[in-house]
Amino acid sequence: EAYCPGCLYPIRETPCPICREAKVTHDRKQAKEDARVELALGGKRHAIQYVRTNFIVLKSNSKALTTIESFDPSTNSLYLYSQTNETKYSFGNGTGKTFLAVLAIRPYVYQGMRAEFIDLASLFRELRAVDDAGREAARVRGVALSPILVLDDLGATKDTEWSKQIIFDIIQTRYTAGIHGLVITGNFSLDQLEARWKEGRVVSRLRELCTVICLDGIPDWRKV
């Protein structure tokens, strides 16, 4: 009598009914988890593919991956950056910062924790369209108080006093409330960011809150 290699169930029909049912259950669970992640990522379906099995581990990013996999949003925050230098690698783009940020929050989103993934350029466009200061403040506070918050591409937009104040308000709200679970990606080190902004209010808080992860010597995966 033949036995299924997956579960050792005697095979009287193909595919094995036990394995078939297990696959259906697994696929349903995966679909629910992907839906939660997509919701947390603001509908960015491409980021659904940001899973551990799709991450290419290099010597230059293995330490970053280890730090990401030990991320605990109740006690830790992260700042991921790659240097913005014109090198043979990239301008700091496409090095896997957003991929790693999604990997960091994915297990907790699966568990049902509320998370918000914010592309800062999109947030600034949204807030500029708001003509009521109260609504703007409420939106900023709502973002700031998300149990898990990803701020993607810090420093990628044109700096203005208004945009810097928005970022400060988000960081300060979390800082004073004692909320961790913040993940930031950017193309500047904290020293570079402080020099660029010519003030240290945001950077000093990030230094206190965040584990800093530098992704240097990594190719632009979008060009590979």
C-alpha positions as CSV (number, residue, x, y, z in Angstrom):
1,E,0.0,0.0,0.0
2,A,1.3,3.5,-0.9
3,Y,1.7,6.2,1.7
4,C,1.7,9.9,1.4
5,P,5.3,11.2,1.9
6,G,3.9,14.3,3.5
7,C,1.8,12.7,6.3
8,L,2.3,9.0,5.9
9,Y,-1.5,8.6,5.3
10,P,-2.3,5.6,3.2
11,I,-3.0,7.0,-0.3
12,R,-6.2,5.7,-1.8
13,E,-6.8,8.9,-3.7
14,T,-4.6,11.6,-5.2
15,P,-3.9,14.1,-3.9
16,C,-3.8,12.9,-0.3
17,P,-7.0,14.3,1.4
18,I,-5.2,15.1,4.6
19,C,-2.5,17.1,2.8
20,R,-5.0,18.7,0.5
21,E,-7.1,19.9,3.5
22,A,-3.9,21.1,5.3
23,K,-2.9,23.1,2.2
24,V,-6.4,24.7,2.0
25,T,-6.2,25.7,5.7
26,H,-2.6,27.0,5.2
27,D,-3.6,29.0,2.2
28,R,-6.6,30.6,4.0
29,K,-4.5,31.5,6.9
30,Q,-1.8,33.0,4.6
31,A,-4.4,35.0,2.8
32,K,-5.7,36.5,6.0
33,E,-2.2,37.3,7.1
34,D,-1.4,39.0,3.8
35,A,-4.6,41.0,4.0
36,R,-3.5,42.3,7.5
37,V,-0.1,43.2,6.2
38,E,-1.5,44.9,3.1
39,L,-3.9,46.9,5.3
40,A,-1.0,48.0,7.6
41,L,1.1,48.9,4.5
42,G,-1.6,51.2,3.1
43,G,-2.5,48.9,0.2
44,K,1.1,48.6,-1.1
45,R,0.6,45.1,-2.6
46,H,4.2,44.8,-3.8
47,A,5.3,44.8,-0.2
48,I,3.4,41.6,0.4
49,Q,6.3,39.8,-1.2
50,Y,8.7,41.2,1.5
51,V,9.0,37.9,3.3
52,R,12.1,36.3,4.8
53,T,12.3,33.6,2.1
54,N,12.7,36.3,-0.5
55,F,15.4,38.3,1.3
56,I,18.8,37.8,-0.2
57,V,21.4,37.6,2.6
58,L,24.8,39.1,2.0
59,K,27.8,39.5,4.3
60,S,27.0,43.2,4.3
61,N,23.4,42.9,5.4
62,S,23.4,39.7,7.6
63,K,23.9,41.7,10.8
64,A,21.0,44.0,9.9
65,L,18.8,41.0,9.3
66,T,19.7,39.5,12.8
67,T,18.8,42.8,14.4
68,I,15.5,43.0,12.5
69,E,14.6,39.4,13.5
70,S,15.0,40.3,17.2
71,F,13.0,43.5,17.0
72,D,10.4,43.9,19.8
73,P,8.1,46.9,19.3
74,S,7.3,47.0,23.0
75,T,10.9,47.8,23.9
76,N,12.7,48.8,20.8
77,S,12.7,51.2,17.8
78,L,14.9,51.1,14.7
79,Y,16.6,53.6,12.3
80,L,17.7,52.0,9.0
81,Y,19.8,54.0,6.6
82,S,22.2,53.7,3.7
83,Q,24.6,56.5,2.9
84,T,23.7,59.0,0.2
85,N,27.0,59.0,-1.6
86,E,27.6,58.6,-5.3
87,T,29.5,55.3,-5.3
88,K,29.7,52.2,-7.4
89,Y,26.8,50.9,-5.3
90,S,24.0,53.5,-5.3
91,F,22.8,56.8,-3.9
92,G,21.6,54.9,-0.9
93,N,18.5,53.7,-2.8
94,G,17.3,50.1,-3.3
95,T,19.4,48.6,-0.5
96,G,16.6,46.8,1.2
97,K,15.7,49.3,3.9
98,T,11.9,49.1,3.3
99,F,12.1,45.3,2.9
100,L,13.8,45.0,6.3
101,A,11.3,47.4,7.9
102,V,8.4,45.2,6.6
103,L,10.2,42.1,7.9
104,A,10.5,43.8,11.3
105,I,6.8,44.5,11.7
106,R,5.3,41.5,9.8
107,P,5.2,39.0,12.8
108,Y,3.4,41.6,15.0
109,V,0.9,42.5,12.3
110,Y,0.1,38.8,11.9
111,Q,-0.6,38.7,15.7
112,G,-3.2,41.5,15.2
113,M,-1.2,44.5,16.4
114,R,-2.2,47.8,14.8
115,A,0.5,49.2,12.6
116,E,0.8,52.1,10.2
117,F,3.2,52.3,7.3
118,I,3.8,55.9,6.3
119,D,5.5,57.1,3.2
120,L,6.5,60.5,4.3
121,A,6.1,62.1,0.9
122,S,2.6,60.8,0.7
123,L,1.8,62.0,4.2
124,F,3.0,65.5,3.5
125,R,0.9,65.7,0.3
126,E,-2.1,64.5,2.3
127,L,-1.6,67.1,5.1
128,R,-1.1,69.9,2.6
129,A,-4.5,69.2,1.2
130,V,-6.1,69.7,4.6
131,D,-7.3,73.2,5.2
132,D,-8.1,72.8,8.8
133,A,-5.4,73.0,11.5
134,G,-7.4,70.8,13.9
135,R,-7.8,68.1,11.3
136,E,-4.1,68.2,10.5
137,A,-3.1,67.9,14.1
138,A,-5.5,65.0,14.6
139,R,-4.1,63.1,11.7
140,V,-0.5,63.7,12.9
141,R,-1.4,62.6,16.4
142,G,-3.2,59.5,15.1
143,V,-0.1,58.5,13.1
144,A,2.2,59.2,16.1
145,L,0.2,57.0,18.5
146,S,0.1,53.9,16.3
147,P,1.5,51.0,18.3
148,I,3.8,50.2,15.4
149,L,4.8,52.9,13.1
150,V,7.0,52.8,10.0
151,L,8.2,56.2,8.6
152,D,9.6,55.4,5.2
153,D,12.1,57.6,3.3
154,L,13.0,60.2,5.9
155,G,15.0,62.9,4.2
156,A,13.8,62.0,0.7
157,T,11.6,65.1,0.4
158,K,12.5,68.7,0.2
159,D,13.1,70.0,3.7
160,T,10.9,72.9,4.9
161,E,10.3,74.2,8.4
162,W,6.7,72.8,8.1
163,S,7.8,69.3,7.2
164,K,10.5,69.2,9.9
165,Q,7.9,70.3,12.4
166,I,5.5,67.5,11.4
167,I,8.3,64.9,11.8
168,F,9.2,66.5,15.2
169,D,5.6,66.4,16.3
170,I,5.3,62.7,15.5
171,I,8.6,61.8,17.2
172,Q,7.9,64.0,20.2
173,T,4.4,62.6,20.7
174,R,5.8,59.0,20.8
175,Y,8.8,60.1,23.0
176,T,6.7,61.7,25.7
177,A,4.2,58.9,25.6
178,G,7.0,56.3,26.0
179,I,5.9,54.4,22.9
180,H,8.5,52.3,21.1
181,G,7.7,50.3,17.9
182,L,9.0,53.0,15.6
183,V,10.8,52.0,12.4
184,I,12.4,54.7,10.3
185,T,14.2,54.3,6.9
186,G,16.3,57.0,5.3
187,N,19.3,57.8,3.2
188,F,21.2,59.8,5.8
189,S,23.0,58.8,9.0
190,L,21.8,60.7,12.1
191,D,24.9,62.9,12.0
192,Q,24.2,63.7,8.3
193,L,20.5,64.4,9.1
194,E,21.5,66.7,12.0
195,A,23.9,68.7,9.8
196,R,21.3,68.8,7.0
197,W,18.6,70.2,9.2
198,K,20.9,72.4,11.2
199,E,19.2,71.5,14.5
200,G,19.2,68.4,16.7
201,R,15.7,68.2,18.3
202,V,14.6,65.2,16.2
203,V,18.0,63.5,16.0
204,S,18.7,63.6,19.7
205,R,15.5,61.8,20.4
206,L,16.2,59.2,17.7
207,R,19.6,58.5,19.1
208,E,17.9,57.8,22.4
209,L,15.0,55.7,21.0
210,C,16.5,53.8,18.2
211,T,18.9,51.0,17.4
212,V,20.7,52.3,14.3
213,I,21.3,49.9,11.3
214,C,23.6,51.0,8.5
215,L,23.2,49.3,5.1
216,D,26.4,50.2,3.3
217,G,28.2,48.2,0.6
218,I,24.9,46.8,-0.8
219,P,24.0,47.1,-4.5
220,D,20.8,48.8,-5.6
221,W,18.6,45.7,-5.9
222,R,16.3,47.6,-8.4
223,K,19.2,47.7,-10.9
224,V,20.5,44.1,-10.3
